[in-house]
Amino acid sequence: MSDNGTDDATGIGLKVGLLGQLKNGGSWGASYQIKTDMSEFDKYSGLIADQGDLDIAPTFTVGVALPISDKTTLALDYHYIDYEAVTAMSNPTSLFPPTTFGSTDGPGFGWQSISVVKAGIAVETSPTMIWRGGVNIGESPLVADEFSTAFILPATITTHVTAGFTKKLKNGHELTGVFVHSFEECQTDPFSPTFGGGTLEVCVEQNFLELSYGWIFK
């Protein structure tokens, strides 16, 4: 079940969307991504349900971008992640025993589907400089009664803040930077008696920095 080294998987999926304009100069959009069918993680087929078949959950997003002024735009999004559509993610850990890990329709991580609300703002301070900021507030997919495998996928974080910029350079080139801080979230819940009992506390905090360089081909 563990210490089997790294593994990889490939998959295929589909994402469709719509984009429209509002009368006030703003825009709206919606997208849906079907469940991405992934190949099996063979090295961890003894842990992940359906012999290592860990698919990517379907998602639905809808949002609007509203102009506050000629230089400022406010964006609002609603995002739904349907973890319950993926067996390995949503099946309860309590299926073990008698059902074994890795078996067909076997124990999963007990995750629930979640909703996420996002808000962001973009300010153009000059013809070549755009600053951005945002906040992401969601739910934890971890369920109190299914906390025994939370140390494998410790998804306790629910709130992120972001800051970034785009600097337009010459000849259609641009430089973009992004920083994301995820506030520390701790969750403590009972540990299954099957795995030794007691309580399990999981705390996670994350920081993410990205720099990218792009250009337009004409």
RATA-V344488 format. One record per helix or strand of 3 or more residues. SS is the DSSP state (helix for helix, strand for strand). FROM is the first residue (numbers start at 1). TO is the last residue. Records with the same first field share a line. If there is no record, write none. Layout:
SS: FROM-TO + FROM-TO
This chain:
strand: 15-21 + 27-33 + 36-38 + 58-67 + 72-82 + 114-126 + 129-138 + 159-168 + 173-190 + 199-215
helix: 42-44 + 49-52 + 83-85 + 87-90 + 93-95 + 144-146 + 170-172 + 193-195
